[in-house]
């Protein structure tokens, strides 16, 4: 033992080993725990800007809106006293709010089905190999690139009761002219027609992309088995488009429920009992009536309705996927 200690003392003091290096001064790889901690720190560093923006622009306005809906806050700065659920009680008992929700639901119904069917037909026509495909794609998708103000102005001219193209077409087929945007129960249909022409191009593009992803081998095998075009359409094409159709339905319903821009612009800031959507009613309550608390309460009632619709759609799509 003495000899060993003597030999160590004769060799001199042991070199100091720094973290990340061995006794020879060579750099060593970090341990699994160190690498994991470094990875977590790097991940949080990348997530921090997004989390800060998410908290600032999503979570905080959500919480602030709930608090605001429980007060009598005015746009002028007056009020702000806590009044509990009085705004919610008033909104739920207000016939105009329910009428606006009914208009929004009706608009969603009369736009969602045509926007799905028309987009599917347009995509099928282009996918069959029509000459000048680039022109068809451009003409179908171009309206979607226009701003809502441009679309609204175009269709206001078309629906003009005196010089509009819509009444010219009716007169040509022997029908009486219509005051499209001034007639109850017709005004919302007019807005729906403009919306369908404006937004069908987006659904068309989704369907066209999905159609081009279906393998040609399936159609070739079906043709060998004697399946005609219609049989291939209903046995191959439409089933393969099921997931995309589900996505389009969800996106379209949510977009239609948020109707505001084109309705407000085509009606020139006004509205009738048959054309006022719920978002416009919220706008009028908050920025025309100066009742921010009441408008916030209506917003959260509408949010709950959209949430219910979204959950219902998710449940239906999951059941369909499980059955298939």
C-alpha positions in Angstrom: 0.0 0.0 0.0 2.9 2.3 0.9 4.6 1.5 -2.4 1.5 2.3 -4.4 1.1 5.7 -2.7 4.8 6.4 -3.2 4.5 5.7 -6.9 1.5 8.0 -7.2 3.3 10.8 -5.4 6.3 10.3 -7.6 4.1 10.5 -10.8 2.9 13.9 -9.7 -0.7 15.2 -9.0 -3.6 13.8 -11.1 -4.8 16.2 -13.9 -8.1 18.0 -13.3 -11.0 16.7 -15.4 -13.4 19.3 -16.6 -17.1 18.5 -17.5 -17.4 17.2 -21.0 -13.8 16.0 -21.2 -11.9 12.9 -20.1 -8.7 12.7 -18.2 -6.7 13.1 -21.4 -8.5 16.4 -22.3 -10.5 14.9 -25.1 -14.2 16.1 -25.4 -16.7 13.4 -24.5 -20.4 13.2 -25.7 -23.0 14.4 -23.3 -25.0 11.9 -21.3 -28.6 11.0 -22.2 -29.9 13.1 -19.4 -27.9 16.2 -20.5 -29.0 15.8 -24.1 -32.6 15.5 -23.0 -32.5 18.7 -20.9 -30.8 20.5 -23.8 -33.4 19.3 -26.2 -36.2 20.5 -23.9 -34.6 23.9 -23.4 -34.3 24.3 -27.2 -37.9 23.2 -27.7 -39.2 25.8 -25.2 -37.0 28.4 -26.7 -38.6 27.8 -30.1 -42.1 27.6 -28.6 -41.8 30.7 -26.4 -42.6 33.3 -29.1 -45.7 31.4 -30.3 -46.9 30.7 -26.7 -46.5 34.4 -25.8 -48.5 35.5 -28.9 -51.1 32.8 -28.2 -51.6 33.9 -24.6 -51.7 37.5 -25.6 -54.0 37.4 -28.6 -56.1 34.3 -27.9 -56.3 33.3 -24.2 -56.3 36.8 -22.8 -59.1 38.2 -25.1 -61.1 35.0 -24.4 -60.9 35.6 -20.7 -61.4 39.3 -21.0 -64.5 38.8 -23.2 -66.0 36.5 -20.6 -65.4 39.0 -17.9 -66.8 41.8 -20.1 -70.0 39.9 -20.8 -70.7 39.9 -17.1 -70.6 43.7 -16.9 -72.6 46.7 -18.3 -69.5 48.0 -20.1 -70.2 50.6 -22.8 -68.1 51.5 -25.8 -67.9 55.1 -24.5 -66.1 53.9 -21.4 -69.1 54.3 -19.1 -70.4 51.4 -17.0 -68.2 48.4 -16.2 -70.2 47.4 -13.2 -70.6 43.7 -12.5 -74.2 42.6 -13.3 -73.8 38.8 -13.4 -75.8 37.0 -16.1 -78.2 39.8 -16.9 -76.7 40.2 -20.4 -77.2 36.5 -21.1 -80.7 36.5 -19.8 -81.6 39.5 -21.9 -80.0 38.0 -25.0 -81.7 34.7 -24.6 -85.1 36.4 -24.3 -84.5 38.8 -27.3 -86.5 37.7 -30.4 -84.1 39.7 -32.7 -81.2 37.5 -31.6 -83.0 34.3 -32.3 -84.2 35.7 -35.6 -80.6 36.5 -36.5 -79.4 33.0 -35.5 -82.2 31.5 -37.6 -81.1 33.6 -40.6 -77.5 32.4 -40.1 -78.5 28.7 -39.9 -80.7 29.1 -43.0 -77.9 30.7 -44.9 -75.6 27.8 -43.8 -78.1 25.3 -45.1 -78.7 26.9 -48.5 -75.0 27.5 -49.2 -73.3 24.3 -47.8 -75.0 21.8 -50.0 -74.6 23.7 -53.3 -71.0 24.5 -52.5 -70.2 20.8 -52.0 -72.1 19.5 -55.0 -71.1 22.2 -57.4 -67.4 22.0 -56.4 -67.5 18.2 -56.9 -69.1 18.5 -60.4 -66.6 21.2 -61.4 -63.7 19.1 -60.2 -65.0 16.0 -62.0 -65.4 17.9 -65.3 -61.8 19.3 -65.1 -60.4 15.9 -64.1 -61.8 14.2 -67.1 -59.3 16.0 -69.3 -61.3 18.9 -70.8 -59.2 20.9 -73.3 -57.7 24.1 -71.9 -57.6 22.8 -68.3 -55.5 25.8 -67.1 -58.3 28.1 -68.3 -61.0 26.1 -66.5 -59.0 26.0 -63.3 -58.2 29.7 -63.4 -61.8 30.7 -64.2 -63.2 28.5 -61.4 -60.7 29.6 -58.7 -60.3 33.3 -59.7 -63.4 34.6 -57.8 -62.1 33.2 -54.6 -59.1 35.5 -54.8 -61.2 38.6 -54.9 -62.0 40.7 -51.8 -65.4 40.6 -50.3 -65.9 44.3 -51.2 -65.3 43.6 -54.9 -67.6 40.6 -54.9 -70.4 42.5 -53.1 -70.2 45.4 -55.6 -70.3 43.1 -58.5 -73.4 41.3 -57.3 -75.1 44.5 -56.2 -74.9 45.6 -59.9 -76.2 42.2 -61.0 -79.1 42.3 -58.6 -80.0 45.9 -59.4 -83.8 45.9 -60.0 -83.6 48.3 -62.9 -80.4 47.6 -64.9 -79.2 44.4 -63.3 -78.4 41.3 -65.4 -80.4 39.1 -63.1 -83.7 40.8 -64.0 -82.7 40.9 -67.7 -82.4 37.1 -67.6 -85.8 36.8 -65.9 -87.4 39.1 -68.5 -85.8 37.1 -71.3 -87.6 33.9 -70.1 -90.9 35.7 -69.4 -90.7 36.1 -65.6 -91.4 39.2 -63.6 -88.4 41.3 -62.3 -87.5 41.0 -58.7 -86.1 43.5 -56.2 -83.5 41.0 -55.1 -82.0 42.8 -52.2 -85.1 44.7 -51.2 -87.6 41.8 -50.9 -88.0 39.9 -47.7 -86.9 36.2 -47.9 -85.2 36.9 -51.2 -82.5 39.1 -49.9 -80.7 36.3 -48.0 -81.0 34.0 -51.0 -79.4 36.7 -53.1 -76.5 36.9 -50.7 -76.2 33.1 -50.8 -76.0 33.1 -54.6 -73.2 35.7 -54.5 -71.4 33.7 -51.8 -71.6 30.4 -53.7 -70.1 32.0 -56.8 -67.4 33.6 -54.7 -66.2 30.6 -52.6 -66.9 27.5 -54.7 -63.5 27.7 -56.2 -61.7 26.8 -53.0 -63.8 23.6 -52.6 -63.2 22.9 -56.3 -59.5 23.0 -55.7 -59.6 20.6 -52.7 -61.7 18.1 -54.7 -59.4 18.4 -57.7 -56.4 17.6 -55.6 -58.1 14.7 -54.0 -59.2 13.3 -57.4 -55.7 13.5 -58.8 -54.5 11.4 -55.8 -56.7 8.5 -56.7 -54.5 5.8 -58.3 -55.4 5.1 -62.0 -54.8 1.4 -61.3 -58.2 1.2 -59.5 -60.0 2.6 -62.5 -58.1 0.2 -64.8 -59.0 -2.8 -62.7 -62.6 -1.7 -62.6 -62.7 -1.3 -66.4 -61.3 -4.8 -66.8 -64.1 -6.1 -64.6 -66.6 -4.4 -66.8 -67.5 -1.4 -64.7 -68.7 1.7 -66.6 -68.1 5.3 -65.9 -71.1 5.7 -63.6 -70.2 2.5 -61.7 -66.6 3.8 -61.2 -67.9 7.1 -60.0 -70.1 5.7 -57.3 -67.9 2.7 -56.4 -64.4 4.3 -56.5 -64.4 8.1 -56.9 -67.0 9.1 -54.3 -65.9 6.7 -51.6 -62.3 7.9 -52.1 -63.4 11.5 -51.7 -65.1 10.8 -48.3 -62.4 12.3 -46.1 -62.1 15.4 -48.3 -65.8 15.8 -48.3 -65.9 15.7 -44.5 -63.2 18.4 -44.3 -65.1 20.6 -46.8 -68.3 20.2 -44.9 -66.7 21.3 -41.6 -64.9 24.2 -43.2 -67.9 25.3 -45.2 -70.3 25.2 -42.3 -68.0 27.1 -40.0 -67.4 29.7 -42.7 -71.1 30.1 -43.4 -72.0 30.5 -39.7 -69.6 33.5 -39.6 -71.5 35.3 -42.4 -71.0 39.1 -42.1 -68.9 40.8 -44.8 -70.9 40.2 -47.9 -74.2 40.6 -46.1 -73.3 43.9 -44.6 -71.8 45.3 -47.8 -74.5 44.1 -50.2 -77.2 45.5 -47.9 -75.2 48.7 -47.6 -74.9 48.6 -43.9 -78.5 48.0 -43.3 -80.4 44.7 -42.9 -83.9 43.3 -42.7 -85.4 40.8 -40.3 -84.9 38.1 -42.9 -81.2 38.9 -43.8 -79.5 40.0 -40.6 -76.9 37.4 -39.6 -75.9 36.9 -35.9 -72.5 38.4 -36.4 -74.1 41.6 -37.7 -76.4 41.7 -34.7 -73.3 41.5 -32.5 -71.7 44.3 -34.4 -74.8 46.5 -34.1 -75.1 45.8 -30.4 -71.5 46.6 -29.7 -70.6 49.4 -32.2 -73.9 51.0 -32.9 -75.7 50.5 -29.6 -72.4 50.9 -27.7 -73.2 47.9 -25.4 -70.0 46.0 -25.3 -71.0 43.8 -22.4 -74.2 42.8 -24.1 -72.4 42.2 -27.4 -69.9 40.0 -25.6 -72.6 37.9 -24.1 -74.2 37.3 -27.5 -70.8 36.4 -28.9 -70.3 33.6 -26.3 -73.8 32.3 -26.8 -73.0 32.1 -30.5 -69.6 30.5 -29.7 -71.3 27.8 -27.7 -73.7 27.1 -30.7 -70.7 26.8 -33.1 -68.9 24.5 -30.6 -72.0 22.2 -30.4 -72.1 22.1 -34.2 -68.4 21.3 -34.4 -68.6 18.5 -31.8 -71.6 17.0 -33.6 -69.7 17.0 -36.9 -66.7 15.4 -35.3 -68.8 12.6 -33.7 -70.6 11.9 -37.0 -67.3 11.8 -39.0 -65.7 9.5 -36.4 -68.7 7.1 -36.6 -68.6 7.0 -40.4 -64.8 6.4 -40.3 -65.3 3.6 -37.8 -68.1 2.0 -39.8 -66.0 2.1 -43.0 
